[in-house]
């Protein structure tokens, strides 16, 4: 029997994993989908023949234990009084008949309803993501929308919610689909050339440029290429530029979805864990006057201006230590710093020069670029010998409350203006507000980017980032590479028209894998396993 023929059900509202571990709520929603959904609802009513269930209209009903072949003589028991909704196929989320029971949220009600449904013939508990899987199979959602639904269900911040909703409403799918249709149009043109020859090739108008050489009319090489490809090469070049623009988005969509990584690095006892606790607004890390207290990487989530951020506190970095555990902590600190999207470089204000020397060893191998540059060290200023070369690094001079000498050469007011330097005190919270404001602005700038030079067909960032997963990026990059090969082959004449056409076919296939238009069963299997039961 095809599992698609089963009638599936599950608790689709909040409250915890499964009926047995269910946490009581005021209301609960149990969803039923499949060929027996309506008949199951009717069997749970006291007088089903006298009760009319109007599609898409909430109806208050008493739900009873249903009559089956095994309990025809058994008195019926009231399970709950609930609002019921019926969505007939194909106008439902899954494309099948769907019934929703909006019942009371006690553990007893939910457990009894789920147990009752489980004992009905042809009914079974839905697997994680199975409702959505049926929606995909019936064409109610494409793969991008399925992924957006998964992102929406796990959204922690407003930006994640906005991005998921934009993707869910089909805006991104429309863009990918239009790209793919352009490729298919170019492919159809190429196949016409292959089938009928370049004399039957499509031309924008009926004129043909010729040049006379003696008694012969010779077509120039440029006109030959125009005959073969018409306006296709121009269109494909424009399409490729639109894709390349999206690939140069600095991973903004992925950062919104996954969270932007902020790393606090610096020498031991600079106050990194104290700042970590201040930003977390709780005692998340152990703070001690003993240098080297933090040995591993600690992480927590922050919400800055609606953007999810993953804040990391790292072990203090020093030039030499014989402690093997501390050595491993330093190695992990360097790795986290190199992978971070924003780095908070922290030193003691009273010992900033020595601290900056240590920080240089941490940041020089950063994935983006060498964040600190300099030659000879000048003891008169922290910043005359080191220049921050990235807008995604903030230099923090901690322990202002311990440095009261106004002539101290490490005062932040004396630093180079090119470096965003902040004097703070984690003990008194002095300077914290200004630093947090700058950190929030840095995060916002990192996500928003610059969209002033967006080409045609590139999808405006006002509609959300087009690429929100590494999978999307991989397929778009592969399509761009295929279009580059096409551009080269399309200039080689009629002998390689079939090879050029194959590149268009590959590019279209890659874009089809983004939306699920091409076989993506391996992607679906993994994706649906990550869904919660009931969705």
C-alpha positions in Angstrom: 0.0 0.0 0.0 1.3 3.4 -1.0 2.1 5.5 2.2 0.5 8.4 0.3 -2.8 6.6 0.6 -2.6 6.7 4.4 -4.5 9.2 6.5 -1.9 10.9 8.7 -2.4 12.9 11.8 -0.3 14.7 14.4 -0.3 17.4 17.0 0.6 20.6 15.0 0.6 23.2 17.7 3.2 23.9 20.4 3.6 22.0 23.6 6.6 19.7 23.3 7.6 16.4 21.7 4.7 13.9 21.5 1.6 13.4 23.5 3.4 11.7 26.4 5.8 14.5 26.9 3.3 17.2 26.0 3.3 20.4 28.0 -0.3 21.7 28.7 -1.4 24.7 26.7 -4.7 26.6 26.5 -5.4 25.3 23.0 -4.0 22.6 20.8 -4.4 21.9 17.1 -4.5 18.3 15.8 -4.2 18.0 12.0 -5.5 15.1 9.9 -4.7 14.8 6.2 -5.6 12.1 3.7 -8.5 10.4 2.0 -10.3 9.5 5.2 -10.0 12.9 6.9 -13.6 14.0 6.4 -15.1 10.6 7.2 -13.0 10.4 10.3 -14.4 13.7 11.5 -17.9 12.6 10.7 -17.5 9.4 12.6 -16.5 11.4 15.7 -19.7 13.4 15.7 -22.8 12.2 17.7 -25.2 12.5 14.7 -23.0 12.8 11.6 -25.9 12.8 9.2 -27.5 15.8 10.8 -24.3 17.8 11.2 -23.1 19.6 8.1 -19.4 20.6 8.0 -19.0 23.6 5.8 -15.5 23.8 4.2 -13.2 26.5 5.6 -15.8 27.5 8.2 -15.1 26.9 11.9 -17.8 24.7 13.6 -18.2 24.0 17.3 -18.7 20.3 17.8 -18.5 17.7 20.6 -16.1 15.0 19.6 -16.9 11.4 20.6 -15.1 8.1 20.3 -15.9 7.0 16.7 -18.0 4.0 15.9 -15.9 1.1 14.4 -16.6 -2.5 13.7 -15.0 -3.4 17.0 -17.0 -1.1 19.3 -20.5 -0.9 17.8 -22.1 -1.9 21.0 -19.8 0.2 23.2 -21.2 3.4 24.7 -19.6 6.5 23.1 -17.5 8.8 25.2 -17.1 12.5 24.8 -13.4 13.3 24.1 -13.7 17.1 23.9 -15.7 20.1 22.7 -13.7 21.6 19.9 -13.7 23.9 16.9 -13.3 21.9 13.7 -12.2 23.1 10.3 -12.4 21.2 7.0 -10.3 22.0 3.9 -11.3 19.9 0.9 -8.7 18.9 -1.7 -7.0 20.4 -3.6 -7.4 23.7 -1.8 -5.5 22.7 1.4 -2.0 22.9 2.6 -1.1 19.3 1.6 -3.4 19.1 -1.5 -5.4 16.3 0.2 -8.5 16.6 2.4 -7.4 18.2 5.6 -9.2 18.4 9.0 -8.1 20.5 11.9 -9.3 19.9 15.5 -8.8 23.0 17.6 -9.2 21.4 21.0 -8.4 22.2 24.6 -4.7 21.9 25.3 -4.6 19.6 28.4 -2.4 16.5 28.3 -5.5 14.3 28.8 -7.4 15.7 25.8 -4.5 15.6 23.4 -3.4 12.1 24.4 -6.9 10.7 24.1 -7.6 12.3 20.7 -4.2 11.1 19.3 -4.7 7.6 20.7 -8.2 7.4 19.3 -7.0 8.4 15.8 -4.1 5.9 16.0 -6.6 3.0 16.5 -8.6 3.8 13.3 -7.9 1.7 10.3 -5.7 3.4 7.6 -4.5 6.0 10.1 -1.0 6.6 11.4 1.0 9.2 13.1 2.7 11.5 10.6 6.5 11.5 10.3 8.5 14.7 10.8 7.8 17.0 7.9 5.3 14.6 6.2 2.5 17.2 5.8 5.0 19.5 4.1 6.4 16.6 2.0 2.8 15.9 0.7 2.4 19.6 -0.1 5.6 19.4 -2.1 4.6 16.2 -3.9 1.2 17.9 -4.9 3.0 21.0 -6.2 1.6 23.2 -3.4 5.2 24.3 -2.5 8.5 24.2 -4.3 11.8 23.3 -2.7 12.6 26.9 -1.9 9.3 27.4 -0.1 9.8 24.1 1.8 13.1 25.4 3.0 11.6 28.8 3.9 8.9 27.1 5.9 11.6 25.2 7.9 13.4 28.5 8.5 10.2 30.3 9.5 9.4 27.6 12.1 12.9 28.0 13.7 13.2 31.8 13.3 14.6 33.6 16.4 14.7 37.2 15.1 12.6 39.6 13.1 15.1 39.5 10.2 15.0 35.8 10.0 11.2 35.9 10.0 11.1 38.5 7.2 13.6 36.6 5.1 11.7 33.3 5.5 8.3 34.9 4.7 9.7 36.6 1.6 11.0 33.2 0.4 7.8 31.5 1.4 5.6 33.7 -0.7 7.4 32.7 -3.9 9.3 35.9 -4.6 12.7 34.1 -4.8 11.1 31.1 -6.7 9.8 33.5 -9.3 13.3 34.9 -9.8 15.0 31.5 -10.2 12.1 30.4 -12.5 12.5 33.4 -14.7 16.2 32.7 -15.0 15.6 29.1 -15.9 13.0 30.1 -18.5 15.6 32.4 -20.1 18.1 29.5 -20.3 15.5 27.1 -21.7 14.6 29.7 -24.4 18.3 30.0 -25.3 18.5 26.2 -25.3 15.5 25.9 -27.7 17.2 28.3 -30.1 20.4 26.3 -30.0 18.5 23.1 -30.7 16.8 24.7 -33.7 20.3 25.5 -35.0 21.4 21.9 -34.4 18.3 20.5 -36.1 18.0 22.8 -39.1 21.5 24.3 -39.6 22.7 27.9 -39.2 20.8 28.9 -42.4 17.6 28.4 -40.4 18.9 30.2 -37.3 16.7 32.8 -35.7 17.6 36.4 -36.5 16.3 39.5 -34.8 15.2 41.0 -38.2 15.1 39.9 -41.8 18.2 41.9 -42.9 21.5 40.2 -43.4 24.8 42.1 -43.6 26.9 41.1 -46.4 30.1 42.3 -48.0 31.1 42.0 -51.6 34.5 40.6 -52.4 34.9 40.2 -56.2 31.9 38.3 -57.4 31.2 36.5 -54.0 29.1 37.6 -51.1 30.9 36.7 -47.9 29.3 36.9 -44.6 31.6 38.3 -41.9 32.4 36.2 -38.9 30.5 38.5 -36.6 27.3 38.2 -38.7 27.8 34.4 -38.8 27.8 34.3 -35.0 24.7 36.6 -35.0 22.9 34.2 -37.3 23.7 31.3 -35.1 22.8 32.8 -31.7 20.7 35.9 -32.5 20.2 37.8 -29.3 20.9 34.7 -27.1 24.5 35.6 -26.3 23.5 39.1 -25.1 20.7 37.6 -23.0 22.9 35.0 -21.5 25.6 37.5 -20.7 23.1 39.7 -18.9 21.8 36.7 -17.0 25.2 35.7 -16.0 25.9 39.2 -14.6 22.7 39.0 -12.6 23.8 35.7 -11.0 27.3 37.0 -10.4 25.9 40.0 -8.6 24.0 37.7 -6.2 27.1 35.6 -5.6 28.9 38.8 -4.5 26.4 39.4 -1.7 28.9 38.7 1.1 26.7 35.8 2.2 24.1 38.2 3.7 21.2 35.8 3.3 23.1 32.9 4.8 24.2 35.2 7.7 20.6 36.2 8.5 19.5 32.6 8.5 22.5 31.0 10.4 23.5 34.0 12.5 26.4 36.4 12.2 29.4 35.2 14.2 31.0 37.7 16.6 34.3 36.7 18.3 35.9 38.4 21.3 39.7 37.8 21.2 42.6 39.2 23.2 45.4 38.4 25.7 44.6 36.7 29.0 42.9 38.8 31.7 41.9 41.6 29.3 38.3 41.2 30.4 36.9 39.2 27.5 34.6 37.1 29.7 33.4 40.1 31.6 32.4 41.7 28.3 30.8 38.4 27.3 28.7 38.5 30.4 27.8 42.2 30.0 26.5 41.5 26.4 24.7 38.4 27.5 23.2 40.2 30.5 23.9 37.2 32.7 26.8 35.3 34.3 27.4 33.1 31.3 31.2 32.8 31.7 33.4 32.4 34.8 35.3 35.6 35.6 38.4 35.6 37.7 41.5 37.7 38.3 43.6 34.6 37.4 44.9 34.8 33.9 43.8 32.0 31.6 40.5 31.2 33.4 38.7 30.6 30.0 40.1 27.5 28.3 37.5 26.7 25.7 35.2 28.6 23.4 31.9 29.7 24.9 28.9 30.7 22.7 25.5 32.3 23.1 23.0 33.9 20.8 22.3 37.7 20.7 19.6 39.6 18.9 21.1 42.9 17.6 18.6 45.1 15.6 16.6 42.0 14.8 19.7 40.1 13.5 20.7 36.8 15.1 24.3 36.9 16.3 26.4 34.1 17.7 28.8 35.6 20.3 32.0 33.7 21.2 34.2 34.2 24.2 37.6 32.7 23.6 40.7 31.7 25.6 43.3 34.4 26.2 46.1 34.3 23.7 49.7 34.7 24.9 52.9 34.3 23.0 54.1 31.3 25.0 52.7 28.8 27.4 53.8 25.3 28.4 50.3 24.3 29.5 48.9 21.9 26.8 45.3 22.6 27.6 45.9 26.3 27.3 47.7 25.8 24.0 44.6 24.0 22.7 42.4 26.9 23.9 44.6 29.4 22.1 44.5 27.3 18.9 40.7 27.2 19.1 40.6 31.0 19.8 42.6 31.7 16.6 40.4 29.4 14.5 37.2 31.0 15.8 38.6 34.5 15.1 39.5 33.5 11.5 36.0 32.3 10.9 34.2 35.2 12.6 32.2 37.8 10.6 32.9 40.5 13.2 35.9 40.5 15.6 36.0 42.4 18.9 39.7 42.8 19.6 40.1 43.5 23.3 43.1 44.6 25.4 43.8 46.2 28.7 43.9 50.0 28.4 46.9 50.1 30.7 48.9 47.5 28.7 47.5 48.1 25.2 50.7 48.0 23.2 51.7 44.5 24.5 48.1 43.3 24.0 48.1 44.6 20.4 51.2 42.7 19.6 49.5 39.5 20.7 46.3 40.3 18.8 48.3 40.8 15.6 49.2 37.1 15.7 45.6 36.1 16.1 44.1 38.3 13.4 46.8 38.2 10.7 45.5 34.9 9.2 41.8 36.1 9.2 39.8 34.6 6.4 38.8 38.1 5.0 42.2 39.9 5.0 45.1 40.9 7.2 43.1 42.9 9.7 46.2 44.5 11.3 49.1 45.9 9.5 52.3 47.6 10.7 56.1 47.5 11.0 58.1 48.8 13.9 56.2 49.2 17.2 56.0 52.7 18.6 55.5 52.6 22.4 53.9 56.1 22.3 50.7 55.0 20.7 48.7 51.8 20.2 47.5 52.8 16.7 50.5 54.4 15.0 52.0 51.0 14.4 48.8 49.0 13.7 46.0 49.9 11.3 42.7 48.1 11.3 42.1 47.3 7.6 38.5 46.0 8.0 35.3 47.7 9.0 34.2 44.5 10.7 36.8 44.8 13.5 36.3 46.8 16.7 39.1 47.6 19.1 38.2 47.7 22.7 40.4 49.1 25.5 39.0 47.7 28.7 39.4 48.7 32.4 39.0 52.5 32.0 38.2 52.7 35.7 41.7 51.6 36.6 43.5 54.1 34.3 42.9 57.6 35.6 46.0 59.3 34.2 44.8 61.7 31.5 48.2 61.8 29.9 48.2 58.0 29.4 49.1 57.4 25.8 46.6 54.6 25.3 43.6 56.9 25.9 41.1 56.1 23.0 40.8 59.8 22.1 44.4 59.8 20.9 44.0 56.9 18.5 44.1 57.1 14.8 40.6 58.0 13.4 40.8 55.2 10.9 40.4 52.7 13.8 37.2 52.4 15.6 38.5 52.2 19.2 36.3 52.2 22.3 37.4 52.8 25.9 35.1 50.8 28.3 34.9 49.5 31.7 33.1 46.2 32.2 33.1 46.9 36.0 31.4 50.3 35.9 29.7 49.8 32.4 31.4 53.1 31.3 31.5 53.3 27.5 29.4 50.1 27.0 26.5 51.8 25.4 28.6 53.5 22.8 30.4 50.3 22.0 27.2 48.3 21.8 25.7 50.9 19.4 28.8 50.6 17.2 28.7 46.8 17.3 25.0 46.9 16.3 25.7 49.2 13.5 28.5 47.0 12.3 26.3 44.0 12.3 23.6 45.9 10.4 26.0 47.1 7.8 27.4 43.6 7.4 23.9 42.3 6.6 22.6 45.2 4.5 25.6 45.7 2.2 25.5 47.9 -0.8 22.8 47.3 -3.5 23.2 50.5 -5.5 24.9 48.8 -8.5 22.4 45.9 -8.8 22.1 44.8 -12.5 18.8 43.8 -14.2 17.2 40.5 -13.2 19.2 40.5 -9.9 16.3 40.6 -7.4 16.2 43.7 -5.2 17.4 43.3 -1.7 14.2 45.0 -0.6 12.7 41.7 -1.4 15.3 39.8 0.6 18.5 38.1 -0.3 18.2 35.6 -3.2 20.8 33.2 -1.7 19.9 32.0 1.8 21.7 28.6 1.9 25.0 27.2 0.9 23.1 24.8 -1.4 21.7 27.7 -3.4 25.1 29.3 -3.7 26.6 26.0 -5.0 24.0 25.6 -7.7 24.1 29.3 -8.8 27.9 29.2 -9.0 27.7 26.1 -11.1 25.2 27.8 -13.4 27.5 30.8 -13.8 30.5 28.6 -14.7 28.4 26.9 -17.3 27.4 30.2 -18.8 31.0 31.3 -18.9 31.8 28.2 -20.9 28.8 28.9 -23.1 30.1 32.4 -23.8 33.4 31.0 -24.9 32.0 28.2 -27.1 29.4 30.4 -28.7 32.2 32.3 -30.4 33.7 29.3 -31.9 31.3 28.8 -34.9 28.8 26.2 -35.9 31.1 23.2 -35.2 30.6 23.6 -31.4 26.9 24.6 -31.3 26.0 21.4 -29.6 28.7 21.8 -27.0 27.5 25.4 -26.3 23.9 24.2 -26.0 25.0 21.5 -23.5 26.3 24.3 -21.2 22.9 26.0 -21.3 21.3 22.7 -20.4 23.7 22.3 -17.5 23.0 25.8 -16.2 19.2 25.3 -16.5 19.6 22.0 -14.6 21.5 23.7 -11.8 18.8 26.3 -11.3 16.2 23.6 -11.4 17.8 22.0 -8.4 17.4 25.2 -6.4 13.6 25.2 -6.7 13.2 21.4 -6.9 12.2 21.3 -10.6 15.0 18.7 -11.1 15.3 15.5 -9.1 16.4 16.4 -5.6 15.3 13.4 -3.5 18.6 13.4 -1.5 18.0 17.0 -0.5 14.4 16.4 0.5 15.2 13.3 2.6 17.6 15.4 4.8 15.4 18.4 4.9 12.2 16.7 6.0 14.0 14.9 8.8 14.8 18.3 10.4 11.1 19.3 10.5 9.1 18.9 13.6 6.3 16.4 13.8 3.0 18.0 12.8 4.4 20.1 10.0 
